[in-house]
Amino acid sequence: MDALEFSAKIEHGAVQLPEMYHNYENAYVRVIVLIEKPTELQSKKARLLATFKKMAQVPMFRTIENPLNWQKQLRNEWD
């Protein structure tokens, strides 16, 4: 019996096996789940980092030709 240890997030009832363990695909396993209780600070930091990673994948501001003019236009809308 091999023992593997890694941390993962349960998403939609499933845990993804890290890439380094993909040679265990379709193996029969015994699963013990230990729930880690993150501190409030760690939890906020993790959520913030996850959000930044998602934002990096989205081309949010790439169509803006002149960022300074764009900001000025936004600010003028508030007046």
C-alpha positions in Angstrom: 0.0 0.0 0.0 1.3 3.5 -0.9 0.3 6.6 1.1 -0.1 9.9 -0.6 -0.5 13.2 1.2 -1.5 16.5 -0.4 -3.9 19.3 0.3 -6.8 20.0 -2.0 -10.1 21.8 -2.2 -13.3 19.8 -2.5 -15.2 21.2 -5.5 -18.6 19.8 -6.4 -18.0 16.8 -4.2 -14.7 15.9 -5.9 -11.0 16.2 -5.2 -8.6 16.5 -8.1 -5.5 14.4 -7.8 -2.3 16.5 -8.2 -0.4 16.0 -11.5 2.4 14.3 -9.8 0.0 11.4 -8.7 -1.7 10.8 -12.1 0.0 7.4 -12.4 -2.6 6.3 -9.7 -5.5 7.0 -12.1 -8.2 4.4 -11.8 -6.6 2.9 -8.7 -8.7 1.6 -5.8 -8.2 3.7 -2.7 -9.2 4.1 0.9 -10.0 7.7 1.6 -9.7 9.5 4.9 -10.6 13.2 4.8 -9.1 15.6 7.3 -10.7 19.0 7.2 -8.3 21.9 7.8 -9.8 24.9 9.5 -8.0 27.9 8.1 -7.6 31.0 10.1 -9.7 34.0 9.0 -6.6 35.7 7.7 -5.4 32.7 5.7 -8.9 32.2 4.3 -9.1 35.9 3.1 -5.6 35.7 1.6 -6.4 32.5 -0.2 -9.6 33.9 -1.6 -7.9 37.1 -2.7 -5.1 35.1 -4.4 -7.6 32.9 -6.1 -9.5 35.9 -7.4 -6.3 37.5 -8.8 -5.4 34.2 -10.6 -8.9 34.2 -12.2 -8.6 37.8 -13.2 -5.3 37.2 -14.9 -7.0 34.8 -17.3 -9.7 37.4 -18.3 -8.8 40.0 -20.9 -10.5 42.8 -18.9 -8.8 46.0 -20.0 -7.0 45.0 -23.1 -9.4 46.8 -25.4 -8.7 50.2 -23.8 -6.5 52.2 -26.1 -5.7 55.1 -23.8 -6.1 54.3 -20.1 -5.8 57.9 -19.0 -8.6 59.1 -21.2 -10.7 56.1 -20.1 -10.2 57.0 -16.4 -11.1 60.7 -17.1 -14.3 59.6 -18.9 -15.3 57.4 -16.0 -14.7 60.2 -13.5 -16.7 62.7 -15.5 -19.7 60.3 -15.4 -19.8 60.7 -11.6 -20.1 64.5 -11.7 
